[in-house]
Structures are given as C-alpha cells and as structure tokens.
Amino acid sequence: MNELKSLTTGRVLLPGDEGFDEARRPWNLAVDQRVRAVVEAADADDVAAAVGYARLHGLAVTAQPSGHGASGDTEGTILLRTGGLGGVEIDNGVARVGAGVKWGEVLAAASPLGLTGLAGSSPVVSVTGYTLGGGLSWFSRKYGFAADSVRAFDAVDAEGRRIRVTAERDPELFWALRGGGGDFAVVTAMEFGLRPAPFLYGGRITWPIERAPEVLAAFREVTASAPDELTVWFDLLQIPGGPGFVMIDSTYLGRDPGTLLRPFELIGGALSDNRRLLPVAELGSICDEPTAPQPGTSRCELLTGLDDQVAGVLLGEPIDPLISVQIRHLGGALSRPADGGGAAGHLDEPYLIYAIGAPTEATAERLERLGKALVPFSSGRRPYTMLHGGEQAAAAFPSESLARLRDLKRSRDPHGVIRANFPVLR
C-alpha cells in the first residue's frame, strides 16, 4: 500500500499514520468507516491513479467529498477524498464545479447574476454527491431533480481512465450518473444549467409545539393548491432537555407570495417570523442546519398522502427522543417525467417525511415505531440521498430503473472497483 503514496500528489494515509482516523471520518460521526487507506486527491490525475491502483490490486475505492451520505459500507476499501477538487466557473448560465465544491460556493457565485442552482437545505453539502443521488431541492417543485439539470460529467471509470460523459458520448452512463448514485464512475467535475431567480422570498415561522395541530392543518391546506414556485416544509423540533417547537419553512420563486401563506399568518402565538426577500446566497439560512459534523440516525419515507390518519400518527405521541420530524411538500415538476431525465426518475408521492435523532437505542426504537405506523401511508420508496445505514439502493428506484442500473454496473465495472455508499448490486 505504500506504493500508492508514490503515485499521487495528494496525501495518502494508512492505518497508524497520524491523522488517519480523522481523515476517514464521515460527516455523520455515528458512522464508522473502516478503510484500508485514505487518498486525499489533489486533482483528477490522483483520482485516476487511485482507481488504477485499486483495480490492479483487486481492491475497491469509495469516493466521498465530505461523507454526507456515508453508510459505513467501506470495509477494505480505499477511501478517496475528492473534497480538494475545487473551482466554480459560471458561463452563460452554466456552472462548472469540481467534485469538492459545496452548494454554498455555487449559490454565492450565482446569486449576483440572478441565478440559482437546485440546492437543498444545507450550504455545506457537496454539489456532486448530492446530484449523483438525484438532489431534492427547494426548487425541485419548479425544476425537478438537480440531476436533470446536468449537462456533462468529467469522471474516472473503473479502468482508471479519465472520461467525459455527456448524452451524446455515453448516453447510458450519463443517464445512470444523473441520480443513480456513485457506483459507476468517480466524478471529478460536473457542468449543469442554472435557473433564473431574480427574486427569492423565504424564511421560517416558529410557534410553540402546542400549536402543531393548527400548523399541520394549515400546511395541508396550503400544499393542496400550492403553485410550483412555492415550496413549504413542516417541522417538529425538540430541543434535547428543552422545549419543543413547530415550524414552517418556505421559499417562493418571486417577489411576493401574496396570500399563498395566509393560513399560517392566521395562527396566533408565533414566536418568530423571519420571512423576507433574501439573496439566493442566503438560502441555507432558512433551516440554519449545523455546518459541522454531527452524530445522528435517521429515517425517511415517501408518503402517498397526508390525511387525518397520518396527522394522528405524527402528532399522537411526543417527538422525544427524536430531535426533528420534517414533512416536505413534493409534487410539481418532481411528479412529472423529465424530458431526457436521468435515473432519479420522478416521484408520484406528494410528501416526504424525514425524522432524525441522536444515535441511541431509544431513537432507533422510536424511528422503527414511526416507520411501522406509516406503512399504510407510504410507498416504501426512498430518495437515494436520504437512505441510511442498513438500507439498500433498491429502495430508491423503480424495478425497471434498478435492473438497468445493475446491468450497467455489471458491464462497466465487473470487478467492483468502484463502490458507492449504497451499491446497486446489494
């Protein structure tokens, strides 16, 4: 394994080396990544060298910019850190980013131009990892999955060759990389179309937890007829050892949502309301999620509806020991097949529920109870980027798409040199 150090410019760490344990640690500190080595790639040539070395020695590589989607399925692999592959370029409405670029960097560059990428709730998530898994954005109701905006990938294939992937050059791999995960090639850079956002209105309203039934009723009312430009999320938050809150987060692609959010404004007792016109660069301030690694365990379900029975499940017992139970409104463009779309496909389900808590036995039991209670109201499918340890990629795709992805994996990487966080053949 020491030979690998002579093949790359970036740092290579082996077990026992100073800094090895820190380098192998993913974003979710509850996930233990047992790896043979960590390669911190300095450029695309380092990526090619690491993949070529792994293929020659019968090993596998797992590529992670920061490890936000880590599953712990890394036993015996070379962990390939691509966080050092930076750079944001915007030309004529198209962004080109290195594999290590985070969404906050893209939004900061696009915001002065009146443009936006299809970012999610956190500014510190890598653009590439998020997009390879589909990418559910604040603006996906208007524009679909982030993956469907991709124009091209620069990547390294399982042979260790640097390749460029477009719809014209390699349509099957191009389809797979747009939402099928990182099981088929190691992406070193990506190009995608930005979207117009000359005005963005958004923010959060917070009430005491006792207002949750009223807020959920209003959420159901608003989302039943929301235009595609409006996205609303409902969130129950329990501060460990402290009070509980219910919150509404929203974005509107326009100057003023008018009366679209009026049902929330009629609910009394709000503790705060910071909705406003805001620059796209401040999108991450809405949810204000932690920007440093945290331990946690989570569960996601796609809901087929949000009727009184589902409301009873959500509000029927305290949130504790969970920290957050969030419902996201989907629909819009997400429910319609995209022209020339990728493996992410589309979502028939109108809502998503995501619950998270500290990695304790009590949290695991609460998540299990919640999942079982929601079985009659969920489809069983989950977005790829919201899979958690112990789940399989099969849960993220319709059967036809899964079969197509598996066929591609067998033909392009028969020796399993590249291993995604959630491999498609498991």
Rosetta blueprint (number, residue, H / E / L):
1 M L
2 N H
3 E H
4 L H
5 K H
6 S H
7 L L
8 T L
9 T L
10 G L
11 R L
12 V E
13 L E
14 L L
15 P L
16 G L
17 D L
18 E L
19 G L
20 F H
21 D H
22 E H
23 A H
24 R H
25 R L
26 P L
27 W L
28 N E
29 L L
30 A L
31 V L
32 D L
33 Q L
34 R L
35 V E
36 R E
37 A E
38 V E
39 V E
40 E E
41 A L
42 A L
43 D L
44 A H
45 D H
46 D H
47 V H
48 A H
49 A H
50 A H
51 V H
52 G H
53 Y H
54 A H
55 R H
56 L H
57 H L
58 G L
59 L L
60 A L
61 V E
62 T E
63 A E
64 Q E
65 P L
66 S L
67 G L
68 H L
69 G L
70 A L
71 S L
72 G L
73 D L
74 T L
75 E L
76 G L
77 T E
78 I E
79 L E
80 L E
81 R E
82 T L
83 G L
84 G L
85 L L
86 G L
87 G L
88 V E
89 E E
90 I E
91 D E
92 N L
93 G L
94 V E
95 A E
96 R E
97 V E
98 G E
99 A L
100 G L
101 V L
102 K E
103 W H
104 G H
105 E H
106 V H
107 L H
108 A H
109 A H
110 A H
111 S H
112 P H
113 L H
114 G L
115 L E
116 T E
117 G L
118 L L
119 A L
120 G L
121 S L
122 S L
123 P L
124 V L
125 V L
126 S E
127 V H
128 T H
129 G H
130 Y H
131 T H
132 L H
133 G L
134 G L
135 G L
136 L L
137 S L
138 W L
139 F L
140 S H
141 R H
142 K H
143 Y H
144 G L
145 F L
146 A H
147 A H
148 D H
149 S H
150 V E
151 R E
152 A E
153 F E
154 D E
155 A E
156 V E
157 D L
158 A L
159 E L
160 G L
161 R L
162 R E
163 I E
164 R E
165 V E
166 T L
167 A L
168 E L
169 R L
170 D L
171 P H
172 E H
173 L H
174 F H
175 W H
176 A H
177 L H
178 R L
179 G L
180 G L
181 G L
182 G L
183 D L
184 F L
185 A L
186 V E
187 V E
188 T E
189 A E
190 M E
191 E E
192 F E
193 G E
194 L L
195 R E
196 P E
197 A L
198 P L
199 F L
200 L L
201 Y E
202 G E
203 G E
204 R E
205 I E
206 T E
207 W E
208 P E
209 I H
210 E H
211 R H
212 A H
213 P H
214 E H
215 V H
216 L H
217 A H
218 A H
219 F H
220 R H
221 E H
222 V H
223 T H
224 A H
225 S L
226 A L
227 P L
228 D L
229 E L
230 L E
231 T E
232 V E
233 W E
234 F E
235 D E
236 L E
237 L E
238 Q E
239 I L
240 P L
241 G L
242 G L
243 P L
244 G E
245 F E
246 V E
247 M E
248 I E
249 D E
250 S E
251 T E
252 Y E
253 L L
254 G L
255 R L
256 D L
257 P L
258 G L
259 T L
260 L L
261 L L
262 R H
263 P H
264 F H
265 E H
266 L L
267 I L
268 G L
269 G L
270 A L
271 L L
272 S E
273 D E
274 N L
275 R L
276 R E
277 L E
278 L L
279 P L
280 V H
281 A H
282 E H
283 L H
284 G H
285 S H
286 I L
287 C L
288 D L
289 E L
290 P L
291 T L
292 A L
293 P L
294 Q E
295 P L
296 G L
297 T E
298 S E
299 R E
300 C E
301 E E
302 L E
303 L E
304 T L
305 G L
306 L L
307 D L
308 D H
309 Q H
310 V H
311 A H
312 G H
313 V H
314 L H
315 L H
316 G L
317 E L
318 P L
319 I L
320 D L
321 P L
322 L E
323 I E
324 S E
325 V E
326 Q E
327 I E
328 R E
329 H E
330 L L
331 G L
332 G H
333 A H
334 L H
335 S H
336 R L
337 P L
338 A L
339 D L
340 G L
341 G L
342 G L
343 A L
344 A L
345 G L
346 H L
347 L L
348 D L
349 E L
350 P L
351 Y E
352 L E
353 I E
354 Y E
355 A E
356 I E
357 G E
358 A L
359 P L
360 T L
361 E H
362 A H
363 T H
364 A H
365 E H
366 R H
367 L H
368 E H
369 R H
370 L H
371 G H
372 K H
373 A H
374 L L
375 V H
376 P H
377 F H
378 S E
379 S L
380 G L
381 R L
382 R L
383 P L
384 Y H
385 T H
386 M H
387 L L
388 H L
389 G L
390 G L
391 E L
392 Q L
393 A H
394 A H
395 A H
396 A H
397 F L
398 P L
399 S H
400 E H
401 S H
402 L H
403 A H
404 R H
405 L H
406 R H
407 D H
408 L H
409 K H
410 R H
411 S H
412 R H
413 D L
414 P L
415 H L
416 G L
417 V L
418 I E
419 R L
420 A L
421 N L
422 F L
423 P L
424 V L
425 L L
426 R L
